[in-house]
Amino acid sequence: MPDHVHLLIQCDPQFGIHRVVKQLKGYTSQALRQEFPILKRRLPSLWTNSYFVATVGAVPLDGVKRYIEDQKGP
């Protein structure tokens, strides 16, 4: 998708999904700015502070994976 990312992540509930999201955004921002230095000058930040999380405990894992793959479009 051009303006968002779908991820399927398993994390320890004690760790907290907010920490996972923060680390992912921090790491990817740093990696992208290192690979594409123009981003440092063009964009003040690569990610917004917002995110959406949903749990999928009652859905088969294959169904979730298929849903994510289907988001790529036709």
Backbone as a printed PyTorch tensor [residue, N CA C, xyz], in Angstrom:
tensor([[[  0.8420,  -1.1770,   0.0000],
         [  0.0000,   0.0000,   0.0000],
         [  0.8900,   1.2440,   0.0000]],

        [[  0.5030,   2.2530,  -0.7000],
         [  1.3640,   3.4300,  -0.8110],
         [  1.4700,   4.2650,   0.4650]],

        [[  0.4610,   4.1950,   1.3490],
         [  0.5050,   5.1010,   2.5000],
         [  0.4200,   4.4080,   3.8500]],

        [[  0.4910,   3.0830,   3.8790],
         [  0.5170,   2.3890,   5.1510],
         [  1.1120,   0.9870,   5.0000]],

        [[  1.3580,   0.3550,   6.1120],
         [  2.0170,  -0.9420,   6.1350],
         [  1.1800,  -1.9090,   6.9680]],

        [[  1.0260,  -3.1280,   6.4840],
         [  0.3940,  -4.1950,   7.2660],
         [  1.5020,  -5.0950,   7.7930]],

        [[  1.4730,  -5.3880,   9.0730],
         [  2.4430,  -6.2970,   9.6760],
         [  1.7120,  -7.3090,  10.5370]],

        [[  2.2220,  -8.5130,  10.5590],
         [  1.7200,  -9.5440,  11.4550],
         [  2.8380,  -9.8220,  12.4470]],

        [[  2.6170,  -9.4380,  13.6890],
         [  3.6610,  -9.5100,  14.7080],
         [  3.1520, -10.2780,  15.9150]],

        [[  3.9980, -11.1200,  16.4320],
         [  3.7020, -11.7860,  17.6930],
         [  4.6140, -11.1610,  18.7380]],

        [[  4.0260, -10.6960,  19.8260],
         [  4.8500, -10.1000,  20.8780],
         [  4.3290, -10.5060,  22.2530]],

        [[  5.2030, -10.4540,  23.1960],
         [  4.8650, -10.7560,  24.5840],
         [  3.9530,  -9.6460,  25.1050]],

        [[  2.7780,  -9.9770,  25.6110],
         [  1.8670,  -8.9480,  26.1130],
         [  2.4860,  -8.1090,  27.2340]],

        [[  3.4190,  -8.6710,  27.9690],
         [  4.0870,  -7.9230,  29.0350],
         [  4.9890,  -6.8260,  28.4730]],

        [[  5.5070,  -7.0480,  27.2720],
         [  6.3900,  -6.0610,  26.6410],
         [  5.5930,  -4.8700,  26.1510]],

        [[  4.4570,  -5.1140,  25.5640],
         [  3.5920,  -4.0330,  25.0990],
         [  3.7710,  -3.7260,  23.6290]],

        [[  2.6540,  -3.7250,  22.9070],
         [  2.6990,  -3.4570,  21.4690],
         [  3.1950,  -2.0450,  21.1810]],

        [[  2.9260,  -1.0980,  22.0840],
         [  3.3830,   0.2700,  21.8490],
         [  4.9080,   0.3340,  21.7710]],

        [[  5.5860,  -0.5010,  22.5360],
         [  7.0480,  -0.5410,  22.4750],
         [  7.5370,  -1.1470,  21.1540]],

        [[  6.8360,  -2.1750,  20.6970],
         [  7.1940,  -2.8020,  19.4210],
         [  7.0590,  -1.7860,  18.2930]],

        [[  5.9350,  -1.0650,  18.2720],
         [  5.7000,  -0.0690,  17.2260],
         [  6.7580,   1.0330,  17.2920]],

        [[  7.0580,   1.5090,  18.4830],
         [  8.0650,   2.5590,  18.6440],
         [  9.4340,   2.1010,  18.1330]],

        [[  9.8240,   0.8870,  18.4740],
         [ 11.1140,   0.3710,  18.0200],
         [ 11.1410,   0.1740,  16.5080]],

        [[ 10.0570,  -0.3540,  15.9490],
         [  9.9840,  -0.5450,  14.4980],
         [ 10.0900,   0.7800,  13.7460]],

        [[  9.3340,   1.7610,  14.2050],
         [  9.3590,   3.0640,  13.5400],
         [ 10.7280,   3.7210,  13.6890]],

        [[ 11.3260,   3.6150,  14.8530],
         [ 12.6420,   4.2040,  15.0670],
         [ 13.7060,   3.5620,  14.2010]],

        [[ 13.7200,   2.2300,  14.1780],
         [ 14.7140,   1.5080,  13.3950],
         [ 14.5550,   1.7770,  11.9040]],

        [[ 13.3120,   1.6740,  11.3970],
         [ 13.1080,   1.8630,   9.9650],
         [ 13.3780,   3.3040,   9.5380]],

        [[ 13.0470,   4.2540,  10.3880],
         [ 13.3340,   5.6500,  10.0740],
         [ 14.8390,   5.8710,   9.9520]],

        [[ 15.5750,   5.3520,  10.9020],
         [ 17.0350,   5.5000,  10.8810],
         [ 17.6320,   4.8000,   9.6570]],

        [[ 17.1820,   3.5890,   9.3690],
         [ 17.7130,   2.8380,   8.2270],
         [ 17.4040,   3.5360,   6.9010]],

        [[ 16.1770,   4.0280,   6.7470],
         [ 15.8080,   4.7100,   5.5060],
         [ 16.5730,   6.0170,   5.3270]],

        [[ 16.7470,   6.7670,   6.3940],
         [ 17.4870,   8.0320,   6.3000],
         [ 18.9670,   7.7820,   6.0100]],

        [[ 19.4780,   6.6570,   6.4780],
         [ 20.8700,   6.3180,   6.1920],
         [ 21.0300,   5.9340,   4.7150]],

        [[ 20.0750,   5.1760,   4.2010],
         [ 20.1470,   4.7380,   2.8100],
         [ 19.7920,   5.8550,   1.8330]],

        [[ 18.8730,   6.7350,   2.2440],
         [ 18.4210,   7.8300,   1.3860],
         [ 18.6200,   9.1600,   2.1100]],

        [[ 19.8320,   9.7240,   2.0740],
         [ 20.1410,  10.9460,   2.8190],
         [ 19.2300,  12.1370,   2.5010]],

        [[ 18.6350,  12.1570,   1.3170],
         [ 17.7500,  13.2760,   0.9690],
         [ 16.5460,  13.3480,   1.9070]],

        [[ 16.1800,  12.2280,   2.4980],
         [ 15.0430,  12.2190,   3.4340],
         [ 15.3160,  13.0920,   4.6510]],

        [[ 16.5700,  13.2440,   5.0250],
         [ 16.9140,  14.0680,   6.1890],
         [ 16.5190,  15.5190,   5.9600]],

        [[ 16.6600,  15.9620,   4.7220],
         [ 16.3550,  17.3600,   4.4060],
         [ 14.8960,  17.5680,   4.0200]],

        [[ 14.2880,  16.5460,   3.4360],
         [ 12.9390,  16.6880,   2.8940],
         [ 11.8180,  16.4890,   3.9050]],

        [[ 12.0100,  15.5570,   4.8350],
         [ 10.9200,  15.2060,   5.7510],
         [ 11.3620,  15.3520,   7.2030]],

        [[ 10.6230,  16.0920,   7.9840],
         [ 10.9820,  16.2170,   9.3980],
         [ 10.8380,  14.8940,  10.1480]],

        [[  9.8470,  14.0850,   9.7580],
         [  9.7140,  12.7450,  10.3410],
         [  9.1140,  11.8330,   9.2820]],

        [[  9.4850,  10.5650,   9.3440],
         [  8.9840,   9.6130,   8.3570],
         [  7.6810,   8.9640,   8.7890]],

        [[  7.4430,   8.8980,  10.0740],
         [  6.2610,   8.2310,  10.6090],
         [  5.4330,   9.1970,  11.4420]],

        [[  4.1390,   8.9590,  11.4800],
         [  3.2870,   9.7030,  12.4060],
         [  3.3150,   8.9780,  13.7570]],

        [[  2.7750,   9.6050,  14.7720],
         [  2.7170,   8.9700,  16.0870],
         [  1.5870,   7.9490,  16.1820]],

        [[  0.7080,   7.9320,  15.2110],
         [ -0.4570,   7.0540,  15.2960],
         [ -0.1910,   5.6770,  14.6940]],

        [[ -1.0010,   4.7200,  15.1180],
         [ -0.9710,   3.3790,  14.5550],
         [ -2.2630,   2.6770,  14.9320]],

        [[ -2.5760,   1.6210,  14.1990],
         [ -3.7620,   0.8110,  14.4770],
         [ -3.3110,  -0.5920,  14.8270]],

        [[ -3.8990,  -1.1620,  15.8560],
         [ -3.5680,  -2.5160,  16.2850],
         [ -4.8590,  -3.3060,  16.4330]],

        [[ -4.8260,  -4.5460,  15.9720],
         [ -5.9480,  -5.4610,  16.1820],
         [ -5.3790,  -6.8250,  16.5520]],

        [[ -6.0520,  -7.5060,  17.4380],
         [ -5.6190,  -8.8480,  17.7820],
         [ -6.3500,  -9.8490,  16.9000]],

        [[ -5.7350, -10.9870,  16.6850],
         [ -6.3170, -11.9700,  15.7800],
         [ -6.3270, -13.3720,  16.3950]],

        [[ -6.4710, -13.4520,  17.6950],
         [ -6.4190, -14.7300,  18.3870],
         [ -7.4500, -15.7460,  17.9390]],

        [[ -8.6290, -15.3100,  17.5260],
         [ -9.6910, -16.2490,  17.1660],
         [ -9.7170, -16.5820,  15.6750]],

        [[ -8.8030, -16.0290,  14.9190],
         [ -8.7660, -16.2290,  13.4660],
         [ -7.5580, -17.1020,  13.1220]],

        [[ -7.7260, -18.0770,  12.2200],
         [ -6.5710, -18.8860,  11.8150],
         [ -5.4730, -18.0170,  11.1940]],

        [[ -4.2420, -18.3320,  11.5330],
         [ -3.0980, -17.5490,  11.0620],
         [ -3.0370, -17.4650,   9.5420]],

        [[ -3.3620, -18.5510,   8.8610],
         [ -3.3540, -18.5340,   7.3930],
         [ -4.3300, -17.5020,   6.8350]],

        [[ -5.4760, -17.3450,   7.4780],
         [ -6.4570, -16.3560,   7.0380],
         [ -5.9360, -14.9370,   7.1840]],

        [[ -5.2300, -14.6700,   8.2700],
         [ -4.6530, -13.3360,   8.4850],
         [ -3.5760, -13.0670,   7.4420]],

        [[ -2.7170, -14.0390,   7.2000],
         [ -1.6670, -13.8800,   6.1920],
         [ -2.2600, -13.6190,   4.8120]],

        [[ -3.3100, -14.3490,   4.4860],
         [ -3.9770, -14.1660,   3.1900],
         [ -4.5620, -12.7600,   3.0870]],

        [[ -5.1900, -12.2890,   4.1650],
         [ -5.7590, -10.9360,   4.1770],
         [ -4.6690,  -9.8950,   3.9020]],

        [[ -3.5440, -10.0330,   4.5650],
         [ -2.4470,  -9.0780,   4.3690],
         [ -1.9520,  -9.1260,   2.9360]],

        [[ -1.7590, -10.3080,   2.4000],
         [ -1.3080, -10.4520,   1.0040],
         [ -2.3110,  -9.8320,   0.0360]],

        [[ -3.6010,  -9.9980,   0.3100],
         [ -4.6410,  -9.4670,  -0.5770],
         [ -4.6780,  -7.9430,  -0.5900]],

        [[ -4.0770,  -7.2970,   0.3790],
         [ -4.0810,  -5.8410,   0.4380],
         [ -3.1660,  -5.2170,  -0.6120]],

        [[ -2.3360,  -6.0070,  -1.2330],
         [ -1.4370,  -5.4980,  -2.2680],
         [ -2.1860,  -4.9980,  -3.4990]],

        [[ -3.4040,  -5.4460,  -3.6630],
         [ -4.2060,  -4.9920,  -4.7970],
         [ -4.2380,  -6.0380,  -5.9030]],

        [[ -4.9190,  -5.7020,  -6.9970],
         [ -5.0980,  -6.6820,  -8.1000],
         [ -3.8160,  -6.9980,  -8.8250]]])
